[in-house]
Amino acid sequence: MTITIGDVTPKKPPKPQSAEMDAATELVRMAKEQGLALTGPDGLLKQLTKTVIQTALNEEMTEHLGYEKHDPAGRESGNIRNGTRGKTVLTDSVGAIDIEVPRDRAGTFEPQIVKKRQRRLGEVDEIVLSLYAKGLTTGEISAHFAEIYGASVSKETISRITDRVIEEMNDWSARPLDEIYAAVFIDAIVVKIRDGQVANRPIYAAIGVTLAGEKDILGLWAGTGGEGAKFWMSVLTDIRNRGTRDVFILVCDGLKGLPEVVGNVWPLTTVQTCIIHLIRGSFRLASKKYWDELKRDLKPIYTAPSPDAARDAFESLKEKWGARYPAIIRLWENAWEEFIPFLDYDVEIRKVICSTNAIESLNARYRRAVKARGHFPTEGAALKCLYLVTRSLDPTGKGQVRWTMRWKPALNAFAITFADRFPAAENY
């Protein structure tokens, strides 16, 4: 009888699990054996967290005293354990847990894992700030903690947590800025602030692009009334006073009077109207059934190789659409002097300055938080909320990397176009 033996190549032993995976596997096994939920108010994770913290506190006391619990040597040490004190602390993962903090007779024990008067562990403060940045009120955050974590965090405590960022915000608002920015994008959003009565107030924002291609949110400024060139004067002056002596191109939405304001602050700066705003404005003034045709007639203007070619394309637009939509023609004529600078630049520069999308994207994040709140009790509360939104942007840094890579080709063109104002490479 012949026996055929199959493949006898030894199989590789399974790759050993990490210590973390071993612990996780054991945790799940224990939960099943004990019939416990893994998470939740009575879950195994909460029990384990309590055990770890309690054990750590006991070990800290042992190290402080210099002898183990029940060790006879402690009788002659001059200081001994003196019971415990109950305490409830809030953790960032399993909610509120009850612990027993050991005490010593001399009163010299200073626990580190849960310090004296500490009531919150982990990243609870960061959770509060994150929720506030998303537009939740202090009352809503308090209710959120009660619902999710089963712990009471008062509105006053949440206010104190968020107020801690005010000093940080003030430092950020006054920090020195780069001497030169390749471009600065500006815009404003409207928020409702209750100052006696609820009223619309503009919050001004500016994004600068450094000569290394990095995006920098330069600040937030609360204005009064509607958005106006007069207040932009104070904003741009503040940016200049913080160290910015030159900006190559400033991109805006075509606000009347702004070019004169910019010229007073940075005489050499080119003011560029957002092309996308002009196109959108044209569509708003036309019937939807003409949009496709109008789009085809507008394109030769903003893709023209030179200002003269753009003017010829505009005259054709004027001849065809002037009688039907004179407001569209007036829109472009009023913005013409701030539109044509765009046509003098290399295509790589055109790509990055054709619109205020960069700051509109930022403002979209701001609006989400503002919409969630409805209105703010004070100007300071509004600025605090928007600063926390700013603080929470791009947590991984990947957005900054993508932005910089997109700007690299344009920066080469900037270095050639603005060669007389572009510093030597070693200076930036």
Helices and strands as residue ranges (DSSP letters): H 19-34, H 44-65, G 72-76, E 81-91, E 95-104, H 124-133, H 138-148, H 155-174, E 180-194, E 198-209, E 215-222, H 229-241, E 246-252, H 258-265, E 270-273, H 275-284, G 288-290, H 291-302, H 307-321, H 326-339, G 340-344, H 347-353, H 357-373, H 379-392, H 398-417, G 425-427
